[in-house]
Amino acid sequence: MSNATQDRGKLFEHAQKQKPSQPGFHGECTIDGRTYEIRGWIREEQLAISLAPPRGDKNTFPPDVFRGVLDPAPAKSARPGKRDQSSAETTPAWSGDIVSDDAAYRVRAFEKQGKSGVYFTLSFERIEKPAEDDASSWESPEA
C-alpha cells in the first residue's frame, strides 16, 4: 500500500483557457515520490485526466504517463442536516481509475473552497492494473 501522505495532488479550473482543445483543469500531484502535471477535460459528464512529467521551461507537454476517466459522485440527498455536511466532506466529487504501462491507481477528487474559488484535492490509491481488454479507451483532446 502506498504512503497516503505522499500520493496527493490538487486540480484547479484553468482560468486562462483560450481554445476548446485546451484542458479545462490543471494541477500537480505526487505519486510514489514523482511529481506530475495534471490536465483535465470534462467529456460526456466525466472528467478525463492525464498525468505527465513536469514541462519545466519547455512550451510543449511531455507524453502522458497516466490516463483515466473519473465519474461524478452520486447526487446528494436533498434533506440538509449535520450528517449530510460531514459526509459531503468525505464523499468525493469525482472518482475513477488512471493507468500507465506499469501501474494503476484509484483517484478520488474532493471539492474544496479556496480564496480564489473551487478546486479539488486528489488522493491516489494503488490498485491492481486492469487487463488490456478492461481498460477504457481514451481519446486525445484533439480528436
CORZI-V780802 format. One record per pair of residues at least 12 apart in sequence whose ideal C-beta (glycine too) atoms are under 10 Angstrom apart, sorted by the first residue. I is the first residue (numbers start at 1). J is the second residue. D is the distance in Angstrom with one decimal. If there is no record, write none. Layout:
BEGIN
i: (I;I)
j: (J;J)
d: (D;D)
END
This chain:
BEGIN
i: (1;1;2;2;2;2;2;2;2;2;3;3;3;4;4;4;5;6;6;6;6;6;6;7;7;7;7;7;7;7;7;7;7;7;7;8;8;8;8;8;8;8;8;9;9;9;9;9;9;9;9;9;9;9;9;9;9;9;9;9;10;10;10;10;10;10;10;10;10;10;10;10;11;11;11;11;11;11;11;11;11;11;11;11;11;11;11;11;11;11;11;12;12;12;12;12;12;12;12;12;12;12;12;13;13;13;13;13;13;13;13;13;14;14;14;14;14;15;15;19;20;20;21;21;21;21;21;22;22;22;23;23;23;23;23;23;23;23;23;23;23;24;24;24;24;24;24;24;24;25;25;25;25;25;25;25;25;25;25;25;26;26;26;27;27;27;27;27;27;27;27;27;28;28;28;29;29;29;29;29;29;29;29;29;30;31;31;31;31;31;31;31;31;31;31;31;32;32;32;32;34;34;34;34;35;35;35;36;36;36;36;36;36;36;36;36;36;37;37;37;37;37;37;37;37;37;37;38;38;38;38;38;38;38;38;39;39;39;39;39;40;40;40;40;41;41;41;42;43;43;43;43;44;45;45;46;46;46;46;46;46;46;46;47;47;47;47;47;47;47;47;47;47;47;47;48;48;48;48;48;48;48;48;48;48;49;49;49;49;49;49;49;49;49;49;49;49;49;50;50;50;50;50;50;50;50;50;50;51;51;51;51;51;51;51;51;51;51;52;52;52;52;53;64;64;64;64;65;65;65;65;65;65;66;66;66;66;66;66;66;66;66;66;66;67;67;67;67;67;67;67;67;67;68;68;68;68;68;68;68;68;68;68;68;68;69;69;69;69;69;69;69;69;70;70;70;70;70;70;70;70;70;70;70;70;70;71;71;71;71;71;72;72;72;72;72;72;73;73;73;73;73;73;73;73;73;73;74;76;76;88;88;89;89;89;90;90;91;91;91;92;92;92;92;92;92;92;92;92;93;93;93;93;93;93;93;94;94;94;94;94;94;94;95;95;95;95;95;96;96;96;97;97;97;97;97;97;97;98;98;98;99;99;99;99;99;99;99;99;100;101;102;103;103;103;103;103;104;104;104;104;104;104;104;105;105;105;105;105;105;105;106;106;106;106;106;107;107;107;107;107;108;108;108;108;108;108;109;109;109;110;110)
j: (125;126;31;32;33;103;105;124;125;126;30;32;33;123;124;125;30;30;31;32;33;34;124;29;30;31;32;33;105;107;122;123;124;125;126;28;29;30;31;121;122;123;124;27;28;29;30;31;35;36;37;38;51;107;109;120;121;122;123;124;26;27;28;29;38;109;112;114;119;120;121;122;23;25;26;27;28;29;38;39;40;47;49;70;94;107;109;119;120;121;122;25;26;27;28;38;40;114;116;117;118;119;120;25;26;27;40;116;117;118;119;120;26;27;39;40;41;116;117;141;41;141;41;140;141;142;143;39;41;141;37;38;39;40;41;42;48;49;50;61;141;39;40;41;42;43;47;48;141;38;39;40;41;42;47;48;49;109;119;120;38;39;40;39;40;49;51;109;119;120;121;122;51;54;122;49;51;66;105;107;121;122;123;124;124;51;65;66;98;100;103;105;107;122;124;126;103;105;124;126;51;53;54;65;51;53;54;50;51;52;53;54;62;64;65;66;124;50;51;52;53;54;55;61;62;64;65;50;51;52;66;98;107;120;122;51;52;61;64;141;70;94;109;120;69;139;141;72;69;138;139;141;69;71;72;68;69;70;71;72;94;96;136;68;69;70;71;72;93;94;95;96;107;109;120;67;68;69;70;96;136;138;139;140;141;64;66;67;68;69;70;94;96;98;107;109;122;138;63;64;65;66;67;68;98;138;140;141;64;65;66;67;68;98;100;105;107;124;64;65;66;67;65;98;100;138;140;98;99;100;101;102;103;97;98;99;100;101;102;103;104;105;107;124;97;98;99;100;135;136;137;138;140;96;97;98;99;100;104;105;106;107;135;136;138;94;96;97;98;107;136;137;138;92;93;94;95;96;97;98;106;107;108;109;120;122;92;94;95;96;97;92;93;94;95;96;109;88;91;92;93;94;95;108;109;110;111;91;88;91;110;111;110;111;112;108;110;108;110;111;107;108;109;110;111;120;121;122;123;108;109;110;111;112;118;120;107;108;109;110;111;120;122;107;108;109;110;123;108;109;136;125;127;129;130;134;135;136;124;127;138;127;129;130;132;134;135;136;138;129;129;129;124;126;127;128;129;125;126;127;128;129;130;135;122;123;124;125;126;127;129;123;124;125;126;127;122;123;124;125;127;120;121;122;123;124;125;121;122;123;122;123)
d: (7.8;7.0;7.7;6.4;9.8;9.8;8.3;7.2;6.9;4.8;9.9;8.3;8.7;7.2;9.1;8.0;9.7;6.0;7.8;7.2;6.5;9.8;9.0;7.7;6.9;5.2;7.0;9.3;7.5;9.6;8.7;6.7;3.9;7.2;7.8;10.0;6.5;6.6;8.8;6.9;6.4;5.9;7.2;5.8;6.0;2.4;6.7;8.0;9.2;7.7;9.7;6.2;8.7;8.8;9.1;8.7;7.4;4.1;8.3;7.4;9.8;4.9;6.6;7.4;8.5;9.7;8.5;9.3;6.0;6.9;5.8;6.8;10.0;5.2;7.3;3.8;8.6;8.2;5.7;9.4;6.2;8.6;7.8;9.9;9.1;9.8;6.4;6.5;4.3;8.0;6.0;6.6;6.2;5.5;9.4;9.4;9.6;8.5;8.4;8.1;8.7;4.7;7.9;5.9;8.4;9.7;9.2;9.6;6.8;7.1;7.4;9.2;5.0;9.4;8.5;8.4;9.8;8.6;8.4;9.8;9.5;8.9;8.9;9.3;5.2;5.9;9.5;8.6;8.8;7.8;9.9;8.6;3.9;5.6;5.5;9.7;9.1;8.7;8.3;9.6;7.0;8.9;6.3;5.7;5.7;9.7;8.8;9.9;10.0;7.3;7.1;3.5;7.6;8.1;7.4;9.8;7.7;9.6;9.0;7.9;6.5;5.8;7.3;8.5;7.8;9.1;9.6;9.9;7.8;7.7;9.5;7.5;9.5;7.7;9.7;9.8;6.8;9.5;9.9;9.1;9.8;5.8;9.5;7.0;8.8;7.7;9.1;7.9;9.2;9.6;8.4;6.7;9.8;9.7;5.3;8.6;8.0;9.4;8.8;8.1;9.5;7.7;9.8;8.5;9.8;7.6;5.8;9.3;4.0;6.3;6.4;7.4;9.9;9.4;6.5;7.2;10.0;9.0;7.0;5.6;7.4;5.4;6.5;7.4;8.6;9.9;10.0;7.4;5.5;8.4;9.0;9.6;9.7;9.7;7.6;8.0;7.5;7.3;8.4;8.0;8.3;9.2;9.1;9.0;9.9;9.9;5.8;9.8;7.9;9.3;8.3;9.0;9.2;8.2;6.4;9.8;4.9;6.5;5.8;7.4;8.3;7.6;9.7;9.2;7.0;4.3;8.1;7.8;9.0;5.1;9.7;7.7;9.4;7.3;8.9;7.7;7.6;5.2;7.9;9.3;9.8;6.3;8.3;9.9;8.2;9.5;7.9;7.3;6.0;7.6;6.5;9.0;8.4;6.6;7.4;8.8;8.9;9.5;9.5;4.2;8.3;6.8;4.9;8.1;8.3;8.0;9.0;8.6;6.6;5.5;4.1;7.7;8.7;6.7;8.2;9.4;9.6;9.6;5.0;5.8;8.3;9.7;6.8;9.7;8.4;9.1;9.1;9.2;9.9;5.1;8.3;9.0;9.3;9.6;4.3;6.5;4.7;9.5;9.8;8.0;8.5;7.2;9.0;9.3;9.9;6.3;6.7;7.9;9.1;9.3;9.8;4.9;9.6;5.6;5.2;3.3;6.2;9.5;8.4;8.1;9.4;6.7;9.0;8.0;7.3;9.4;5.3;8.0;8.5;9.7;6.1;9.7;6.7;8.4;8.8;3.8;5.9;3.7;8.5;8.5;9.9;6.1;8.4;6.2;9.6;9.3;9.8;6.8;6.4;5.4;10.0;9.3;6.9;6.0;8.6;9.7;9.7;9.3;5.7;5.7;5.4;6.8;6.9;9.3;9.0;9.6;9.1;8.4;6.5;7.7;9.4;8.5;7.6;9.4;9.3;9.8;8.0;9.1;8.0;9.5;8.6;3.9;5.6;5.4;8.3;8.7;9.5;9.1;8.2;8.8;5.5;6.4;4.3;9.5;9.3;6.5;7.7;7.5;4.0;8.8;8.6;7.2;8.9;6.7;4.8;7.0;9.7;9.6;8.7;8.9;9.2;9.7;6.6;9.4;7.3;9.9;8.9;8.7;7.9;9.7;9.8;9.2;6.2;6.8;9.9;9.7;5.8;9.1;9.4;8.5;9.1;7.8;9.9;6.5;8.7;9.6;6.4;9.9;7.3;5.1;6.8;4.2;6.4;8.8;9.8;9.3;4.4;6.3;5.6;6.3;9.6;8.6;7.3;4.6;8.0;5.1;5.9;7.3;5.8;8.1;10.0;9.5;9.0;7.0;5.0;8.3;7.8;7.3;5.3;8.3;7.8;7.6)
END
